[in-house]
Amino acid sequence: MMPAVTLPTDRQWYGQDGRVAAVDSPLREAETHQLGATTMRFLVTHDMTEGRFGLFRWEMGPDSGGASPHFHRNIAETFIVLDGAVGLYDGQRWVTRGPGDVVYVPEGGIHGFRQEGEDPSTMLILFVPGPRREEYFLELVDVVTNDRTLSEEEWRELWARHDQYPAT
């Protein structure tokens, strides 16, 4: 016998027959931005899920870099490698992961990522809950595209606004 399912009390229930509410997000229609050799595609955003989660597609060319070790106080992330090789920092060491590999990082978990090898890499990044994470990446695009130089204090303020803290 299966255990009874208890629905969360903080979510709306739409009746026995459900509702029409699916959000269709074709890859070709995703909001897309370039950050150096990385193409970011915002597949599912905060607004689409009422803040429940966010899902981005990260396409990295050779020498595209990535994210230095950092942590989030209120965001868990899951990295799903689709193509190529991605270096993922697990808080202690860099590990290389390939297609089909998944790495989950709970809130407060130190992590980072980078493109590995000479071939392009693609991964999905799932954020839970779904803050307006796209705003963080848009600020980074603005800094890089406009060749802005930020002071250490300005970087820390930008990161703190977006629940991003460098690992020490």
N, CA, C and O atoms as a DFTB+ gen file, in Angstrom:
672 C
 N C O
     1  1       0.844      -1.179       0.000
     2  2       0.000       0.000       0.000
     3  2       0.884       1.235       0.000
     4  3       1.821       1.326       0.793
     5  1       0.597       2.187      -0.880
     6  2       1.382       3.418      -0.953
     7  2       0.995       4.349       0.189
     8  3      -0.167       4.402       0.592
     9  1       1.988       5.090       0.710
    10  2       1.651       6.049       1.771
    11  2       0.787       7.189       1.219
    12  3       0.859       7.535       0.040
    13  1      -0.019       7.752       2.097
    14  2      -0.865       8.885       1.703
    15  2       0.006      10.074       1.354
    16  3       1.049      10.286       1.974
    17  1      -0.406      10.843       0.376
    18  2       0.312      12.045      -0.045
    19  2      -0.284      13.233       0.684
    20  3      -1.496      13.448       0.646
    21  1       0.552      13.991       1.337
    22  2       0.104      15.201       2.015
    23  2       0.565      16.401       1.203
    24  3       1.760      16.565       0.956
    25  1      -0.362      17.225       0.796
    26  2      -0.009      18.410       0.012
    27  2       0.465      19.520       0.933
    28  3      -0.061      19.674       2.035
    29  1       1.452      20.299       0.499
    30  2       1.910      21.426       1.315
    31  2       0.752      22.389       1.585
    32  3      -0.084      22.631       0.714
    33  1       0.716      22.924       2.781
    34  2      -0.374      23.832       3.141
    35  2      -0.164      25.235       2.601
    36  3      -1.107      26.026       2.581
    37  1       1.035      25.565       2.165
    38  2       1.298      26.918       1.679
    39  2       1.089      27.056       0.163
    40  3       1.379      28.110      -0.403
    41  1       0.599      26.022      -0.483
    42  2       0.354      26.068      -1.921
    43  2      -1.149      26.019      -2.175
    44  3      -1.906      25.425      -1.407
    45  1      -1.554      26.643      -3.245
    46  2      -2.960      26.604      -3.609
    47  2      -3.318      25.252      -4.210
    48  3      -2.521      24.645      -4.925
    49  1      -4.505      24.799      -3.917
    50  2      -5.024      23.573      -4.499
    51  2      -6.118      23.972      -5.467
    52  3      -7.009      24.739      -5.100
    53  1      -6.077      23.482      -6.675
    54  2      -6.991      23.929      -7.718
    55  2      -8.129      22.952      -7.990
    56  3      -8.696      22.946      -9.082
    57  1      -8.455      22.146      -7.021
    58  2      -9.603      21.265      -7.188
    59  2      -9.231      19.913      -7.739
    60  3      -8.107      19.689      -8.188
    61  1     -10.174      19.037      -7.698
    62  2      -9.963      17.648      -8.061
    63  2      -9.544      17.465      -9.518
    64  3      -8.854      16.498      -9.841
    65  1      -9.949      18.372     -10.398
    66  2      -9.670      18.220     -11.820
    67  2      -8.461      19.010     -12.301
    68  3      -8.185      19.046     -13.500
    69  1      -7.738      19.640     -11.387
    70  2      -6.555      20.396     -11.785
    71  2      -6.913      21.659     -12.539
    72  3      -8.023      22.179     -12.427
    73  1      -5.953      22.142     -13.308
    74  2      -6.170      23.355     -14.093
    75  2      -5.201      23.368     -15.268
    76  3      -4.206      22.643     -15.264
    77  1      -5.482      24.170     -16.246
    78  2      -4.576      24.341     -17.375
    79  2      -3.555      25.389     -16.947
    80  3      -3.896      26.561     -16.785
    81  1      -2.307      24.974     -16.764
    82  2      -1.325      25.909     -16.218
    83  2       0.103      25.645     -16.680
    84  3       1.029      26.283     -16.178
    85  1       0.309      24.741     -17.606
    86  2       1.662      24.432     -18.056
    87  2       2.302      25.657     -18.694
    88  3       1.636      26.445     -19.364
    89  1       3.595      25.802     -18.477
    90  2       4.359      26.892     -19.086
    91  2       5.274      26.261     -20.126
    92  3       6.133      25.447     -19.787
    93  1       5.099      26.625     -21.363
    94  2       5.892      26.110     -22.468
    95  2       7.064      27.059     -22.685
    96  3       6.870      28.261     -22.869
    97  1       8.273      26.523     -22.664
    98  2       9.461      27.367     -22.793
    99  2      10.408      26.774     -23.833
   100  3      11.429      26.194     -23.464
   101  1      10.096      26.906     -25.125
   102  2      10.972      26.366     -26.166
   103  2      12.366      27.002     -26.109
   104  3      12.503      28.205     -25.888
   105  1      13.375      26.189     -26.309
   106  2      14.749      26.665     -26.273
   107  2      14.949      27.868     -27.194
   108  3      15.612      28.833     -26.815
   109  1      14.385      27.818     -28.388
   110  2      14.580      28.892     -29.367
   111  2      13.969      30.214     -28.915
   112  3      14.321      31.268     -29.446
   113  1      13.052      30.175     -27.936
   114  2      12.404      31.394     -27.456
   115  2      12.953      31.874     -26.115
   116  3      12.525      32.912     -25.611
   117  1      13.889      31.137     -25.538
   118  2      14.437      31.501     -24.232
   119  2      15.212      32.819     -24.324
   120  3      15.905      33.082     -25.307
   121  1      15.079      33.633     -23.288
   122  2      15.897      34.848     -23.209
   123  2      17.355      34.409     -23.178
   124  3      17.744      33.576     -22.359
   125  1      18.157      34.972     -24.072
   126  2      19.527      34.512     -24.270
   127  2      20.499      35.680     -24.153
   128  3      20.246      36.772     -24.663
   129  1      21.617      35.429     -23.470
   130  2      22.647      36.451     -23.281
   131  2      24.012      35.816     -23.420
   132  3      24.205      34.635     -23.129
   133  1      24.959      36.630     -23.874
   134  2      26.332      36.182     -24.043
   135  2      27.188      36.775     -22.946
   136  3      27.124      37.975     -22.681
   137  1      27.991      35.938     -22.307
   138  2      28.958      36.381     -21.300
   139  2      30.292      35.761     -21.692
   140  3      30.600      34.629     -21.321
   141  1      31.083      36.530     -22.453
   142  2      32.321      35.983     -22.986
   143  2      32.002      34.838     -23.934
   144  3      31.210      34.993     -24.864
   145  1      32.632      33.673     -23.689
   146  2      32.412      32.499     -24.530
   147  2      31.273      31.623     -24.009
   148  3      31.137      30.470     -24.420
   149  1      30.459      32.164     -23.112
   150  2      29.330      31.420     -22.545
   151  2      28.010      32.011     -23.027
   152  3      27.801      33.223     -22.977
   153  1      27.128      31.136     -23.493
   154  2      25.766      31.534     -23.835
   155  2      24.857      31.078     -22.707
   156  3      24.811      29.896     -22.365
   157  1      24.127      32.042     -22.130
   158  2      23.188      31.753     -21.053
   159  2      21.783      31.801     -21.621
   160  3      21.415      32.757     -22.303
   161  1      21.006      30.783     -21.345
   162  2      19.613      30.763     -21.793
   163  2      18.730      30.584     -20.556
   164  3      18.821      29.576     -19.855
   165  1      17.883      31.569     -20.302
   166  2      16.981      31.516     -19.155
   167  2      15.729      30.745     -19.568
   168  3      14.780      31.332     -20.086
   169  1      15.725      29.449     -19.342
   170  2      14.637      28.585     -19.783
   171  2      13.375      28.753     -18.938
   172  3      12.272      28.891     -19.465
   173  1      13.559      28.738     -17.626
   174  2      12.442      28.884     -16.690
   175  2      12.889      29.863     -15.611
   176  3      13.870      29.622     -14.906
   177  1      12.163      30.964     -15.492
   178  2      12.569      32.031     -14.578
   179  2      11.659      32.117     -13.355
   180  3      10.626      31.454     -13.266
   181  1      12.081      32.948     -12.432
   182  2      11.333      33.222     -11.208
   183  2       9.875      33.530     -11.509
   184  3       8.972      32.972     -10.887
   185  1       9.653      34.422     -12.466
   186  2       8.289      34.844     -12.784
   187  2       7.435      33.701     -13.323
   188  3       6.231      33.658     -13.070
   189  1       8.041      32.778     -14.058
   190  2       7.295      31.665     -14.627
   191  2       6.823      30.678     -13.561
   192  3       5.789      30.030     -13.724
   193  1       7.587      30.563     -12.463
   194  2       7.294      29.552     -11.440
   195  2       6.831      30.156     -10.115
   196  3       6.704      29.450      -9.114
   197  1       6.581      31.458     -10.117
   198  2       6.206      32.158      -8.884
   199  2       7.262      31.930      -7.797
   200  3       6.939      31.792      -6.617
   201  1       8.517      31.894      -8.219
   202  2       9.639      31.769      -7.296
   203  2       9.931      30.375      -6.798
   204  3      10.747      30.215      -5.890
   205  1       9.299      29.359      -7.353
   206  2       9.522      27.988      -6.874
   207  2      10.888      27.446      -7.306
   208  3      11.573      26.775      -6.533
   209  1      11.274      27.747      -8.555
   210  2      12.587      27.312      -9.046
   211  2      12.939      28.106     -10.286
   212  3      12.098      28.810     -10.843
   213  1      14.189      27.991     -10.718
   214  2      14.659      28.566     -11.964
   215  2      15.503      27.523     -12.677
   216  3      16.149      26.699     -12.031
   217  1      15.503      27.552     -14.011
   218  2      16.273      26.593     -14.790
   219  2      16.935      27.326     -15.943
   220  3      16.267      27.928     -16.784
   221  1      18.262      27.264     -15.968
   222  2      19.029      27.934     -17.014
   223  2      19.849      26.900     -17.772
   224  3      20.266      25.884     -17.216
   225  1      20.071      27.180     -19.053
   226  2      20.957      26.362     -19.884
   227  2      22.246      27.144     -20.058
   228  3      22.218      28.314     -20.441
   229  1      23.361      26.515     -19.785
   230  2      24.676      27.140     -19.803
   231  2      25.489      26.468     -20.890
   232  3      25.821      25.289     -20.766
   233  1      25.822      27.195     -21.964
   234  2      26.590      26.658     -23.084
   235  2      27.960      27.318     -23.075
   236  3      28.077      28.518     -23.323
   237  1      28.996      26.537     -22.790
   238  2      30.344      27.086     -22.613
   239  2      31.269      26.644     -23.734
   240  3      31.411      25.453     -24.011
   241  1      31.892      27.621     -24.372
   242  2      32.898      27.330     -25.369
   243  2      34.238      27.102     -24.696
   244  3      34.393      27.375     -23.506
   245  1      35.219      26.598     -25.459
   246  2      36.557      26.427     -24.889
   247  2      37.064      27.739     -24.288
   248  3      36.834      28.817     -24.836
   249  1      37.746      27.633     -23.173
   250  2      38.321      28.783     -22.476
   251  2      37.264      29.786     -22.002
   252  3      37.546      30.979     -21.887
   253  1      36.062      29.304     -21.732
   254  2      35.018      30.233     -21.293
   255  2      35.070      30.524     -19.799
   256  3      34.400      31.439     -19.321
   257  1      35.850      29.764     -19.070
   258  2      35.906      29.996     -17.631
   259  2      34.684      29.422     -16.943
   260  3      34.161      28.379     -17.335
   261  1      34.237      30.128     -15.904
   262  2      33.086      29.637     -15.146
   263  2      32.919      30.457     -13.886
   264  3      33.128      31.670     -13.891
   265  1      32.543      29.794     -12.810
   266  2      32.318      30.463     -11.531
   267  2      33.326      29.962     -10.508
   268  3      33.466      28.757     -10.299
   269  1      34.024      30.893      -9.874
   270  2      34.960      30.552      -8.805
   271  2      34.193      29.981      -7.616
   272  3      32.986      30.197      -7.503
   273  1      34.870      29.258      -6.731
   274  2      34.184      28.706      -5.567
   275  2      33.432      29.780      -4.779
   276  3      33.970      30.840      -4.458
   277  1      32.173      29.468      -4.481
   278  2      31.279      30.388      -3.784
   279  2      30.170      29.579      -3.129
   280  3      30.124      28.357      -3.273
   281  1      29.282      30.246      -2.416
   282  2      28.121      29.566      -1.838
   283  2      26.944      30.519      -1.816
   284  3      27.095      31.731      -1.973
   285  1      25.773      29.947      -1.620
   286  2      24.535      30.704      -1.496
   287  2      23.914      30.342      -0.151
   288  3      23.883      29.170       0.222
   289  1      23.432      31.320       0.562
   290  2      22.803      31.056       1.859
   291  2      21.400      30.479       1.701
   292  3      20.955      29.692       2.537
   293  1      20.700      30.865       0.633
   294  2      19.292      30.505       0.497
   295  2      18.937      29.791      -0.786
   296  3      17.755      29.618      -1.082
   297  1      19.916      29.375      -1.551
   298  2      19.650      28.718      -2.835
   299  2      20.374      27.373      -2.874
   300  3      21.561      27.293      -2.559
   301  1      19.663      26.328      -3.255
   302  2      20.283      25.049      -3.595
   303  2      20.398      25.006      -5.114
   304  3      19.541      25.544      -5.815
   305  1      21.437      24.376      -5.622
   306  2      21.622      24.281      -7.065
   307  2      21.883      22.840      -7.468
   308  3      22.507      22.071      -6.736
   309  1      21.396      22.495      -8.640
   310  2      21.699      21.204      -9.235
   311  2      22.269      21.471     -10.624
   312  3      21.699      22.228     -11.411
   313  1      23.392      20.843     -10.905
   314  2      24.066      20.973     -12.201
   315  2      23.901      19.653     -12.948
   316  3      24.238      18.590     -12.426
   317  1      23.380      19.728     -14.174
   318  2      23.151      18.544     -14.986
   319  2      23.938      18.726     -16.283
   320  3      23.604      19.585     -17.099
   321  1      24.970      17.927     -16.467
   322  2      25.822      18.052     -17.652
   323  2      25.133      17.367     -18.828
   324  3      24.745      16.201     -18.745
   325  1      24.988      18.108     -19.922
   326  2      24.354      17.571     -21.139
   327  2      25.381      17.142     -22.176
   328  3      25.244      16.083     -22.788
   329  1      26.418      17.968     -22.376
   330  2      27.437      17.702     -23.397
   331  2      28.795      18.145     -22.876
   332  3      28.900      19.039     -22.036
   333  1      29.837      17.492     -23.401
   334  2      31.195      17.912     -23.087
   335  2      31.597      17.553     -21.673
   336  3      31.035      16.650     -21.052
   337  1      32.587      18.283     -21.178
   338  2      33.116      18.048     -19.833
   339  2      33.032      19.342     -19.036
   340  3      33.435      20.405     -19.508
   341  1      32.508      19.235     -17.833
   342  2      32.377      20.386     -16.941
   343  2      33.124      20.082     -15.653
   344  3      32.943      19.020     -15.057
   345  1      33.962      21.017     -15.229
   346  2      34.616      20.898     -13.941
   347  2      33.692      21.474     -12.882
   348  3      33.236      22.612     -12.995
   349  1      33.418      20.684     -11.854
   350  2      32.559      21.137     -10.767
   351  2      33.337      21.029      -9.461
   352  3      33.922      19.991      -9.154
   353  1      33.332      22.105      -8.710
   354  2      34.019      22.136      -7.423
   355  2      33.026      21.689      -6.359
   356  3      31.934      22.248      -6.254
   357  1      33.399      20.683      -5.569
   358  2      32.478      20.121      -4.587
   359  2      32.732      20.625      -3.167
   360  3      32.240      20.048      -2.198
   361  1      33.502      21.702      -3.055
   362  2      33.829      22.247      -1.746
   363  2      35.207      21.825      -1.273
   364  3      35.788      22.461      -0.394
   365  1      35.738      20.738      -1.861
   366  2      37.075      20.256      -1.498
   367  2      37.995      20.107      -2.690
   368  3      39.203      20.324      -2.594
   369  1      37.400      19.728      -3.830
   370  2      38.238      19.474      -5.012
   371  2      37.410      19.673      -6.282
   372  3      36.179      19.656      -6.247
   373  1      38.103      19.860      -7.391
   374  2      37.461      19.944      -8.699
   375  2      37.314      18.529      -9.242
   376  3      38.264      17.747      -9.223
   377  1      36.117      18.204      -9.725
   378  2      35.864      16.916     -10.356
   379  2      35.327      17.191     -11.751
   380  3      34.569      18.141     -11.951
   381  1      35.715      16.368     -12.714
   382  2      35.231      16.533     -14.080
   383  2      34.042      15.610     -14.283
   384  3      34.102      14.418     -13.983
   385  1      32.972      16.177     -14.791
   386  2      31.755      15.418     -15.022
   387  2      31.336      15.558     -16.481
   388  3      31.588      16.582     -17.116
   389  1      30.687      14.505     -17.008
   390  2      30.287      14.477     -18.407
   391  2      28.793      14.260     -18.582
   392  3      28.039      14.285     -17.610
   393  1      28.367      14.047     -19.819
   394  2      26.948      13.924     -20.137
   395  2      26.213      12.942     -19.226
   396  3      26.637      11.804     -19.029
   397  1      25.109      13.420     -18.684
   398  2      24.285      12.605     -17.801
   399  2      24.631      12.728     -16.334
   400  3      23.851      12.305     -15.481
   401  1      25.786      13.300     -16.020
   402  2      26.183      13.441     -14.618
   403  2      25.439      14.597     -13.967
   404  3      25.141      15.606     -14.606
   405  1      25.146      14.430     -12.687
   406  2      24.389      15.410     -11.921
   407  2      25.124      15.687     -10.617
   408  3      25.582      14.761      -9.947
   409  1      25.236      16.954     -10.260
   410  2      25.809      17.349      -8.970
   411  2      24.809      18.269      -8.281
   412  3      24.392      19.282      -8.843
   413  1      24.426      17.906      -7.053
   414  2      23.501      18.704      -6.240
   415  2      24.289      19.423      -5.153
   416  3      25.139      18.823      -4.496
   417  1      24.004      20.711      -4.963
   418  2      24.664      21.512      -3.933
   419  2      23.579      22.136      -3.058
   420  3      22.820      22.982      -3.534
   421  1      23.490      21.733      -1.779
   422  2      22.470      22.322      -0.903
   423  2      22.834      23.750      -0.511
   424  3      23.952      24.206      -0.754
   425  1      21.889      24.442       0.092
   426  2      22.140      25.798       0.583
   427  2      23.406      25.787       1.454
   428  3      23.594      24.891       2.277
   429  1      24.260      26.783       1.261
   430  2      25.489      26.880       2.040
   431  2      26.636      26.038       1.518
   432  3      27.755      26.150       2.017
   433  1      26.384      25.193       0.520
   434  2      27.436      24.327      -0.013
   435  2      28.374      25.092      -0.932
   436  3      27.938      25.749      -1.877
   437  1      29.657      24.999      -0.646
   438  2      30.671      25.663      -1.477
   439  2      30.769      24.895      -2.799
   440  3      30.860      23.668      -2.816
   441  1      30.749      25.636      -3.887
   442  2      30.808      25.024      -5.214
   443  2      31.314      26.025      -6.240
   444  3      31.396      27.224      -5.970
   445  1      31.648      25.528      -7.401
   446  2      32.051      26.342      -8.539
   447  2      31.934      25.479      -9.777
   448  3      31.700      24.275      -9.679
   449  1      32.094      26.081     -10.931
   450  2      32.063      25.299     -12.166
   451  2      32.925      25.973     -13.210
   452  3      33.193      27.173     -13.149
   453  1      33.358      25.161     -14.179
   454  2      34.158      25.678     -15.288
   455  2      34.085      24.699     -16.448
   456  3      33.849      23.505     -16.268
   457  1      34.291      25.232     -17.628
   458  2      34.344      24.417     -18.838
   459  2      35.674      23.685     -18.832
   460  3      36.701      24.262     -18.473
   461  1      35.664      22.422     -19.227
   462  2      36.887      21.614     -19.255
   463  2      37.123      21.115     -20.682
   464  3      36.173      20.833     -21.411
   465  1      38.360      21.012     -21.063
   466  2      38.699      20.423     -22.352
   467  2      38.572      21.393     -23.512
   468  3      38.306      22.582     -23.333
   469  1      38.772      20.850     -24.708
   470  2      38.770      21.668     -25.915
   471  2      37.417      21.714     -26.617
   472  3      37.214      22.530     -27.517
   473  1      36.499      20.853     -26.217
   474  2      35.177      20.823     -26.837
   475  2      34.195      21.644     -26.015
   476  3      34.361      21.768     -24.801
   477  1      33.180      22.205     -26.652
   478  2      32.157      22.950     -25.909
   479  2      31.454      22.058     -24.889
   480  3      31.394      20.838     -25.043
   481  1      30.933      22.686     -23.858
   482  2      30.196      21.981     -22.810
   483  2      28.840      22.656     -22.625
   484  3      28.708      23.870     -22.784
   485  1      27.851      21.859     -22.291
   486  2      26.520      22.391     -22.013
   487  2      25.997      21.743     -20.746
   488  3      26.157      20.540     -20.536
   489  1      25.367      22.554     -19.900
   490  2      24.742      22.009     -18.693
   491  2      23.482      22.797     -18.373
   492  3      23.295      23.923     -18.835
   493  1      22.640      22.190     -17.585
   494  2      21.482      22.861     -17.025
   495  2      21.811      23.204     -15.580
   496  3      22.471      22.434     -14.883
   497  1      21.346      24.366     -15.138
   498  2      21.502      24.764     -13.738
   499  2      20.098      24.983     -13.189
   500  3      19.347      25.825     -13.680
   501  1      19.760      24.211     -12.165
   502  2      18.454      24.306     -11.521
   503  2      18.629      24.989     -10.167
   504  3      19.429      24.538      -9.348
   505  1      17.890      26.070      -9.926
   506  2      17.941      26.821      -8.680
   507  2      16.653      26.575      -7.900
   508  3      15.557      26.676      -8.450
   509  1      16.792      26.251      -6.620
   510  2      15.619      26.068      -5.765
   511  2      15.893      26.765      -4.434
   512  3      16.918      26.484      -3.813
   513  1      15.021      27.663      -3.969
   514  2      13.876      28.187      -4.693
   515  2      14.349      29.010      -5.891
   516  3      15.536      29.034      -6.215
   517  1      13.411      29.673      -6.532
   518  2      13.727      30.383      -7.770
   519  2      13.799      31.883      -7.597
   520  3      12.889      32.593      -8.024
   521  1      14.868      32.390      -6.975
   522  2      14.989      33.842      -6.891
   523  2      15.163      34.417      -8.295
   524  3      15.292      33.670      -9.265
   525  1      15.166      35.692      -8.395
   526  2      15.374      36.324      -9.703
   527  2      16.866      36.243     -10.062
   528  3      17.551      37.257     -10.191
   529  1      17.332      35.023     -10.214
   530  2      18.755      34.753     -10.458
   531  2      19.211      35.366     -11.777
   532  3      20.378      35.732     -11.917
   533  1      18.312      35.480     -12.737
   534  2      18.682      36.072     -14.024
   535  2      19.197      37.494     -13.841
   536  3      20.024      37.954     -14.630
   537  1      18.725      38.198     -12.818
   538  2      19.182      39.570     -12.571
   539  2      20.672      39.605     -12.224
   540  3      21.383      40.532     -12.613
   541  1      21.138      38.598     -11.495
   542  2      22.567      38.520     -11.171
   543  2      23.391      38.392     -12.455
   544  3      24.367      39.114     -12.657
   545  1      22.984      37.471     -13.304
   546  2      23.750      37.245     -14.530
   547  2      23.665      38.431     -15.479
   548  3      24.627      38.716     -16.193
   549  1      22.539      39.122     -15.501
   550  2      22.427      40.325     -16.326
   551  2      23.352      41.424     -15.813
   552  3      23.915      42.175     -16.609
   553  1      23.513      41.527     -14.513
   554  2      24.483      42.498     -13.978
   555  2      25.897      42.133     -14.400
   556  3      26.692      43.011     -14.733
   557  1      26.217      40.838     -14.388
   558  2      27.556      40.415     -14.833
   559  2      27.768      40.751     -16.302
   560  3      28.834      41.230     -16.688
   561  1      26.756      40.500     -17.114
   562  2      26.849      40.843     -18.543
   563  2      27.108      42.343     -18.691
   564  3      27.943      42.749     -19.499
   565  1      26.402      43.162     -17.922
   566  2      26.581      44.612     -17.984
   567  2      28.015      45.005     -17.622
   568  3      28.619      45.841     -18.294
   569  1      28.551      44.413     -16.576
   570  2      29.921      44.728     -16.141
   571  2      30.913      44.366     -17.239
   572  3      31.787      45.164     -17.577
   573  1      30.780      43.167     -17.794
   574  2      31.734      42.699     -18.804
   575  2      31.562      43.444     -20.117
   576  3      32.542      43.906     -20.701
   577  1      30.325      43.567     -20.588
   578  2      30.049      44.200     -21.876
   579  2      30.484      45.662     -21.895
   580  3      31.005      46.149     -22.898
   581  1      30.270      46.349     -20.795
   582  2      30.624      47.767     -20.726
   583  2      32.005      48.011     -20.137
   584  3      32.370      49.141     -19.815
   585  1      32.771      46.922     -20.000
   586  2      34.150      47.003     -19.516
   587  2      34.238      47.826     -18.231
   588  3      35.150      48.635     -18.059
   589  1      33.282      47.608     -17.340
   590  2      33.263      48.321     -16.065
   591  2      34.237      47.680     -15.090
   592  3      34.399      46.460     -15.066
   593  1      34.877      48.509     -14.296
   594  2      35.762      48.023     -13.247
   595  2      35.071      48.259     -11.917
   596  3      34.728      49.392     -11.580
   597  1      34.867      47.186     -11.163
   598  2      34.234      47.307      -9.856
   599  2      35.275      47.174      -8.760
   600  3      36.200      46.368      -8.857
   601  1      35.114      47.967      -7.724
   602  2      35.987      47.844      -6.558
   603  2      35.620      46.568      -5.808
   604  3      34.569      45.977      -6.057
   605  1      36.473      46.153      -4.902
   606  2      36.188      44.976      -4.069
   607  2      34.853      45.158      -3.341
   608  3      34.058      44.223      -3.255
   609  1      34.615      46.340      -2.826
   610  2      33.367      46.624      -2.113
   611  2      32.158      46.538      -3.051
   612  3      31.112      46.011      -2.672
   613  1      32.305      47.056      -4.274
   614  2      31.200      46.990      -5.240
   615  2      30.886      45.544      -5.632
   616  3      29.722      45.178      -5.798
   617  1      31.942      44.722      -5.778
   618  2      31.718      43.303      -6.080
   619  2      30.970      42.642      -4.938
   620  3      30.002      41.917      -5.164
   621  1      31.412      42.888      -3.718
   622  2      30.759      42.264      -2.558
   623  2      29.296      42.691      -2.442
   624  3      28.437      41.891      -2.073
   625  1      29.020      43.958      -2.758
   626  2      27.633      44.436      -2.731
   627  2      26.804      43.751      -3.818
   628  3      25.671      43.342      -3.565
   629  1      27.357      43.623      -5.014
   630  2      26.656      42.946      -6.107
   631  2      26.359      41.503      -5.719
   632  3      25.233      41.032      -5.875
   633  1      27.379      40.798      -5.208
   634  2      27.191      39.407      -4.819
   635  2      26.144      39.278      -3.711
   636  3      25.269      38.416      -3.781
   637  1      26.231      40.126      -2.698
   638  2      25.303      40.039      -1.565
   639  2      23.855      40.279      -2.009
   640  3      22.937      39.646      -1.487
   641  1      23.647      41.186      -2.966
   642  2      22.294      41.431      -3.488
   643  2      21.680      40.178      -4.088
   644  3      20.459      40.041      -4.159
   645  1      22.546      39.262      -4.521
   646  2      22.088      38.068      -5.234
   647  2      22.421      36.766      -4.518
   648  3      22.466      35.704      -5.139
   649  1      22.653      36.850      -3.208
   650  2      22.920      35.645      -2.399
   651  2      24.099      34.850      -2.975
   652  3      24.018      33.632      -3.136
   653  1      25.173      35.543      -3.276
   654  2      26.385      34.930      -3.834
   655  2      27.556      35.383      -2.974
   656  3      27.842      36.577      -2.895
   657  1      28.233      34.440      -2.330
   658  2      29.322      34.778      -1.408
   659  2      30.561      33.990      -1.768
   660  3      30.516      32.762      -1.849
   661  1      31.687      34.695      -1.989
   662  2      32.908      33.981      -2.334
   663  2      33.356      33.072      -1.193
   664  3      33.262      33.439      -0.022
   665  1      33.842      31.891      -1.544
   666  2      34.385      30.985      -0.541
   667  2      35.755      31.488      -0.118
   668  3      36.551      31.921      -0.951
   669  1      36.016      31.431       1.137
   670  2      37.316      31.912       1.637
   671  2      38.291      30.793       1.816
   672  3      39.428      31.024       2.229
